[in-house]
């Protein structure tokens, strides 16, 4: 563990809003996605800051690690009204196709973006693909290996399917628009297997008024019939690749009296699966809406089919995917992407970095599209869902349990407030999180988490009528209880639920206004039952805050009164309680935080100073509430201390707070030893400056802590976001002098604490643990950047080697043997004189005699020699006298000739042998 007084280096923030795209205060919908080998592009129809009948096309870039490069999106196009949008890429350019009104008629437009930067390739604006006298709507697009192929619907009488190709290099529409047939439903789908091959799927109106789902091949600008989907009730087909030569088609079927999504593999010769494959069925009490996206062939390989299912039981909807083996047609079990109130559409997905990225729209306000938003999800299996509402996320709190860090927050919707959960682990990253305790009719707020025996109690306030409620969840944030249970529900207002575990049961405390302001507590069993009905009063007077810490067979509660008195009370496993009041003259205490390290309690509190400033004080108390630090420890003195939190990480107490107030606040941390010493002479930063809610910190053991808070992210939309930061003592990336400066499982390599030995810091390999030494990051052993030197040249005849960014070993040592050099030819790593066949080494004589001064027959010198002019240099490699001048030049030439002849004879003799 770190032995020096160095500040902890927080790991990067975990943003639970990572997956929200756009975050606009008005409707966002019709999300689509495409992915290159290195990046995904999501597009959607967006209504932010626009008039009543205006919509725009927005886009955002998504990295393979889930990072959003354009967190609020960027505008691609704006017209009187944008209806739908589609997207595809050729690896270099992205083509965004959309339908939009101009002058009251909807047209099909396309615009190209750079696939890396997102910059506009078509600087003169979108290209018009269709100008029919009737509305053109519902575009879809693919890249067929040669051209972009765009399909859409012309809403004439009857509606017709249309196709046109776009040159990816110029962005111009190629001549000729194919009209494929009349439509029964106003939707088309288009898929490709590359090589200029595409297939368009649409519902054809028959002469007798019936319909069928038709497949039409589009190749080289022409169209030809493809095998039709079997079944008279087939509707709404979607298509994507199943292999390099086959397609996978899905469609909706009602022939059994209930809706089903069926699928089949198909080749140019006909259907491979003569019996349709079951993707989803509506005979289980649910209804399958006609919302399912194009199948996608992902790495694995497997065909992934995304779809949306409406359920009659809850009135909400869920998004799912199924994987299908493209070789055997075997359908794998259903996987859930999300379970929310109302979805706008099925998730559209694209392969990205061995996993996939998917986007979809979601409605947050029932019976209204005023709060739609666009989300994305990533993962190989799939998932996880990374985001929630664009509405405010406040009161972020967390707890470390079972190797995971569980984060909870209150998510504010237009009509209510709900509790949401997510889980983070070093191995799995951010886990899926949905609104576990959801109610559309009442507020839930002030959530607090307390761990016990692998489970967590979530305690919170519910408004209207006011009550304190709880529910158990597992370390992944999944609810154990079907619904929250009531702890207290008497008339009056209740605030600030706080819980802690005494080793046998939980204690939940809250502030209560049923009569005068008071604090109450109730025991909660591991089975999820509240034992004390309306609660039992804590011995506090006029409490204004509440904190709790688990102790040995007891829980310590702390509060401050309206007159600034710090009050402590213990609640014991047997139900008993006692208390203590800590009162100082002319000192006002506020908002205490409490912690327990296995031996003593630590209380951190905000306190007024005589000069008008504020201080953050801390003091240790034994389990009998005897104060061990007199006077208290002064952790920080600033004009404005706010939002204190404290937790023991297994090594130190981590004290976290915010200060500054107003629009610019800072969040800091300090470590305290178990004997009350301040480790960090200067507090360390927890997060960039901004506006914060009060922080929460939870120790995870082994020098690791989990800090949670909400930060004001968007002044334009008044948006707060739940955030989290991991603190690790001596963890990856912290500077070090030796292994003793690093925490468990870390080694001092390249001057930082590294997660492995990483080659022991040897400079002649191609791995490093710090950016300074060529690595990708500090603290994690990675391959160094391509081109980094790993073996330096020792002379002009030696080749320096560089890492290739692929292999961990330095390439084999290479020389320039046999090639010319400054004075002759390379022999091994040496440059030797080549004088008409008389080769003379420039650094000594072959029989071990004294080294010469490297003087050419014309009297010039070839040695580096030390900076003197040639006629004044000392001999290299010997303690010779200084050569006095040019009068010895002839002697040197003659002596060199003798040595050359002697060396030539020795070489000839060696060859004869």
Secondary structure, 3 states (H helix, E strand, C coil): CCCCCCCCCCCCCEECCCCEECCCCCCEEEEEEEECCCEEEEEEEECCCCCCCCEEEEEEEEECCCCECCCCCEEEEEECEEEEEEEEECCCEEEEEEEEEECCEEEEEEEEEECCCCCECCCCCCEEEECCCCCEEEEEEEECCCCEEEEEEECCCCCEEEEEEECCCCCCECCCCEEEEEEEEEEEEEEEEECCEEEEEEEEECCCCCEEEEEEEEECCEEEEECCCCCCCCEEEEEEECCCCCEEEEEEECCCCCCEEEEEEEECCEECCCCCEEEEECCCCEECCCCECCCEEECCCEEEEEEEEEECCCCCEEEEEEEECCCCCCECCCEEEEEECEECCCCEEEEECCEEEEEEEEECCCCCCCCEEEEEEECCCCCCECCCCCCCEEEEEEEEECCEEEEEEEEECCCCEEEEEEEEECCCEECCCCCCECCCCCEEEEEEEEEECCEEEEEEEEECCCEEEEEEEECCCCECCCCCEEEECCCCCEEEEEEEECCCCEEEEEEECCCCCEEEEEEECCCCCECCCCCEECCCCCECCCEEEEECCEEEEEEEECCCCEEEEEEECCCCEEEEEECCCCCCEEEEEEEECCCCEEEEEEEECCCCCEEEEEEEECCCCCECCCCCEEEEEECCEEEEEEEECCCCEEEEEEECCCCCEEEEEEEECCCCCECCCCCEEEEEEECECCCEEEEEECCEEEEEEEEEEECCCCEEEEEEEEEECCCCCCECCCHHHCCCCCEEECCEEECCCHHHHCCCECEECCHHHCCCCCCCCEECCCCCEEECCCCCCEECEECCCCCCECCCCEECCCCEECCEEEECCEEEEEECCEEEECCCCCCCCCCCCCECCCCCECCCCCCCCHHHCCCCCCCCCCCCCHHHHHHHHHHHHHHHHHHHHHHHHHHHC
